[in-house]
Amino acid sequence: MSRRNGTKGQRLIELFNALQRRETTFGQIYAMSASCGIDARRVLADHFQRGHGRA
């Protein structure tokens, strides 16, 4: 799978998986987002906005 997705794609998948784990820290999300070239604040805002209203 990592071959088909490339390095950046694999990092994005790892970031998505990390967001699903409660033990992942904000610092880890910031570092992983930076390695993908995306804004961690946006990643976290989108993640928590989507989760709003779930039990």
N, C-alpha and C positions, 0 to 999 in steps of 0.2 A: 504494500500500500504506500509506503513512504516514497518509493521510486516514482510512482505515478503522480503523487501530489507534489513532489519536490520538497526542498528543505523548508521553504516558507509555509507551504501547505501543511507539512507535518507539525511545525511549531504552532500553527493556528488550531490544529486538531488537539494538540497538547493543552493549549490555552483553554479551549472549550471544555475539555475533560477536567481541567483544574477548577474551572468555575462551578462544576457540578459537585465538587468535594467541599464540605463545610470546613475542613481543616486548612484549606488553602488561605494564606494570608493576603492582605492587600498588597504588601510588598512583593510577594511572589507574582501576583497578577500584574503589577506595574512592570516588573522585570520581564515577564513573558510578553507583555504587550509591546514593550520597547523593542524586544528582539524581533517582533513581527512588523515593526514600523507603524504601529497604530497607537492612538491615544488611550491610555488606561482609564482615564476619567470617563471617556465615552463608553468603553467596554463595560465598566462597572455600572454606569448609569443605565445603559440598555439592559444589562443583566437583571438589575434589581427592579427596573420598571416592568419588565416582562414577568417577573416573579410576584408582582403585586397582586394580592387577592387570593393567592394560593395558600392552602393550609400547611 
